């Protein structure tokens, strides 16, 4: 129950912040906001009305919206209407939601790093506490045969004679394994808070480019979960946000291109229902994990809204661009059809993802 409430709180925060971006930009450019809605119509109830703006909660819970006066093309000549605003102002109003999500993601990453979450360290500083983790496992290698997986924490490597590696580092372990040739080694590791040990014999020609050198077939990285000072956390949080945009953008492109070619697999995409399990797992690991996950969701929401589907900000940006080129809006009937199809497509995708979420719960 508490996890479900946490999911709702995170989604409401991200949706409200996204729509607040549109709202603030519209106010800056003197465009009237008629409605600020959480969820999609039909309307469930009215929170209240302040000035010209109604604040509503709606029955379809997959997002939110800001209804701008004149955004349907009517009242194009009236001051305060979206259609009356210059095209560059319209474009900025539309991208303001994405900017707001990026800003929130940066804040959440900053807080997560300030609280303390695991992050890869290239070169540990003197006095810095780090742990050694498996970053990847070569298929068919001794490590793969021994059951090691990415995310395992390596705590010791011991030879058959009982000698342990003196330097617990990627280079230290590589040298330790190499010097002992093909001797069997015991690798101690921690997974899911439980310590395990596995005996394996290094093999030659496991690592590309290092043929003839005995190896276990694992990549290793230093990881630290020490909290950062606020200014360092802000800097590292900004870099993390940029990396998240790149990673999630590439992943979304893979899904979209797969949808075009008919090879997309939506069964692994997580929706609102699936987030209950994901966030529940994160909450058991600490507040930093929850903040980091919420930041990734914010980045995901920003990128999805840039997809050129008419019901989303990206699609509306395309239409604004077309209007700027043609110097006139498309016929109203065509716009209504495009918007209806776009909304239907978004709802269909969300229902499909939710179906797979529920199917995983009962699998």
N, C-alpha and C positions, 0 to 999 in steps of 0.2 A: 504493500500500500504506500509506504513512504517512498519507495523507488518510483512508483507511478506519479506521485505528487512532484518528485524531483524532476522527472521527465517533462511534466506539464509546465513546471516553473521555468525550465530551460527553454522550452519551445516558445512559451509566451514572451520571455525576455527577448529572444532573437527575432520573433515576428514583430513585436511592438517596436523594437529598435529599428528594424528595417523600414517599417511604415512611418516611424517617426522621422527617418531621414527624408522620405518624400514630403511629409507634412511640413518640416522646417524649411525645406527648399521652396515649397509652394508659397509659404508665408513670406519668405525673403523676396520672392518675385511677384508678390501681391496677387497670387492666384487663390481663389476662394476654395476652401476644403469643405465639402458638404457632409462627408461621412468618414469616420475613422473606424474601420471594422476589424475585429478579430474573427477569423474563420470566414467562410464564403456563404452568401445567402442560400436559403431563406433565413431571415432574421429570427433569432431566438428571443432577444429582448434588448431594450434600449437602456444603456447605463445613464444617459443624460445628454443634455445639449448645452454646449458652451459657445456663445457667439453664433456663428453660422454652422458650426460643426456638430453633428450627432455622433455619439460614441456608442457602438453597438457590438453585441456578441451574436455570432451567426452559427447555424447548425452544422455546416460542413467544416470540420476542424483542420483542414489542410492548408493553413496559411492565414493571410489577412489582406487587407486592401485599404487604400485611401481613395475615396471618390471625389474627384475634382470637378468643380463647376465648369461645364463646357467641354469636358474631355471627349464627349461623343460627337463633337463637331458642331453642336448647336451653340447658339449665343456667341458665334465666332467674333462678332463685332462688339460684344459687351466687355467693358473693362472688368477685370477680375476673373475672366474665364481662361481656362487652359488653352483653348484654341486661339485666343487673342494674343497670348504671349509669344514672343519671338521664338523661333525654332531652337536656338541655342539654349534658351531658358527652359523650354520643354525638355530638351535632352538632359540638362543638368538635374531637373526635377526627377526624371526617370532613373538616372544613375545614382541619385542621392541615397536610395535604399541600399544599393550595393556598397557604397562608400561607408554607410553607417554600419553594415555588417562587418566590413573589414576593420573598422575602428574598434568595434566590440571584440572581434577576434584578437586584435592586438592587445587590448586591455586584459582579456582572459588569459592569453599566453603569458603576459607579463605577470599577472597574479599567480599563475601556476608555477612559473619559474621562481618567483619570490617565495612561495610556500615551499617549493621543492618537488620536482619531478625528475625522473631519470632522463639524462641527456648524454649523448656520445661526446667524449672528450678525446681530442687528438693527442695532446701532450699534457699529462697531469702537472699541476703546479705544486711546488713544494708545500707539504702540509695538507694537500687536498685529499679527501677520502674518495677513493674510486673502487669500483668492482670490475671484474673481468667477465664479459658475457660473450656467448656464441652469437655471431651476427649472421652466419650462413653455414650450411653443410654441403659438401660436395657429394652429389649422388653417387652411390656405389663405393664410397670411401669407407675406411674403418670406422670413422665417427658415425656415418649413417648406419652401418651395420650394428654399431653399438647402441643405437637409439638416441643419440644426441640430436637436439633440434635447436633452431634459432630461439634465443631467449633464455637458454640455460645459463646459469651463473657458474663459472669454473672456479672452484676453491682450492684445488690441488691437483698436481700430476705427480705420480709416484712411480719410480722404477721397480723392477722385480726385486732388487736388493734393498728396497725400502728408502731409497734416497728421493727426496722431494725437490722439485724445482725451487731454486732460491729466489728467483725473480718471477713473480706472477704477473707477466705482461705478455702481449702477443709475441714480441721478439724473443723473450726469455723462454717461452714454451716451445717455439719453433726450434731454437738452439738446443734445448733440453732433449727434444724428440730426435733431432737430427744426429746429435752426438752419440746417442745410444743405438743407432742403426735400427735394426728390426726387432729390438727387444720389446716384450710385452710391457705395457704401461697401464697403471690404474688411474683413471680420470675421475675425480670426485666433483660432483656438480650439485647445484640446488635447483629444484623445479617445484613450483607451487608450494614454497616454504618447506619442502622436504628434501633432505640430503640423500643423494644416491651415489653409487660408485659403479663403474663399468671397466672391465679389463679389455684392452684392444691392442692389436699389434700394428704398428705403423707400416705403411706400404709405400713402395716407390711409384713414381709416375702418377701420383694422385693430384698434385697441383700443377696446372698448365704452366710451362716455363721453368719448372723445377724438377724435371725428369731425373730420376736416379737419386733423389733426395728423399729419405723417409719422411712421411707426414701422416697426420691423422685425417686431414681433409676438412678442417674447420677454419672459418674466419673468426677472428677475435677482436673485440673493441673494448676500450675503457668506457665505463658508464658511471656517472656521478649523479646523486640525487640531492646534493647539498643545495640549500636555498641561495639565490643570488641577491645581491643588493638591488634596491629598486631601480637605479639608473642602468646597471648592467642588465637587469631583467627586462627593462624596456627595450634596450638595444637588441638583446638576444631574442626577445619576444617578437620584435619587428622582423628579424631575419627568419624566425620560425614561421611567421605568418606568410611571408613571401614563398618559402619552401612549400607550405601547405597549399597555397594557391596553385603552384606548379604541379604538385603531385595530384591533387584532386582534379585539376583541369585536365591533366593527361588521362586520368581514370575515366572522367566523364566523356572525353573524346572517344575513348575505346568503346564505351557503351553506346554512344550515339552512332558511331561508324558501324558498330555491330548491328544496331537497329536498322540502319539503311540497307545493310547487306543481308539482313535476316538471321544473323548469328548471335545477336545479343542475348545474354543470360541475365534476366532480372531476378532470378531466384536468390542470388547472393547479395542483392541490394537491400539495405536495411531501411525500414520506414519507421513511423511513430511507434508502432507496437514492438518492433524489434529493438528499438532504443531502450525499452524498459530493461531488457536483459543486459544490453551493452553498458548502460549507465549504472545498473545495479552492480555489475562486476567492477566497474571503475570506482564506485563509492566504497567498496570493500577494501580498495587499495589506498584510499586517502583522498583528501579534498583536492590536492594538486592534480590528480588524475581526472577528477570530474571537471575541473576548470579547463584542463587541456582538451578533453573530449568536447566540451561545450564550444571551445574555440574552433575546433575542427568542423563542428556542425555549422557554426556561423560562416566559415569559409565556404562550406558546401552550399549553404543557402544563397550566398552571394553569387557563386558561379552558376548555379541552376537558374537564378533569375536573369542571367545574361544570355541564356539559350534563346534563340530567335523564334520562340513560340508566341503567337499573338497574345495569349493571356498573360504572358510574363513580360518583365521590363525589357528584355532583349527584343522581343517581337514588337513592342510598342516603339522602341528606338528605331527599328527598321522602318516602321510606318512613318515616323517623324522624318526620317531621312528621305523617304520616297516623296513625302509632301514637300520637302525643301527643294528637291530636284524638279518636281512637276509644277511647283508653285500653286498647287491646289490640292485639297484633300480628296482621297478616293471616294467614290459614291457611298452614301451612308448605308445602303442595303448590303453592299459588299463588306463593309467594315463590320456590320452586325453579324454576318455569316462567319467571317474570319474569327471574330472574338468568341462566338458560340462554339465553333469547332476547337479553338484553342483551349477554352475552359474545359470542354468535354475531354480533350486529350490529356490535360493535366490531371483531371479527376480519374480518368481511366488508368493512367500510370500509377497514381497514388493507391488506387484500389488494388491494382495488380501487385504492387510492392507489399501492401498490407496483407493480402491473401498469402503471399509467401512467408511473411512474418508469422502469421497464425499457423501456417502449415509447419513451420519449424518448431513452434511451441509444442505441437502434438506429435512431432516425429519421434 
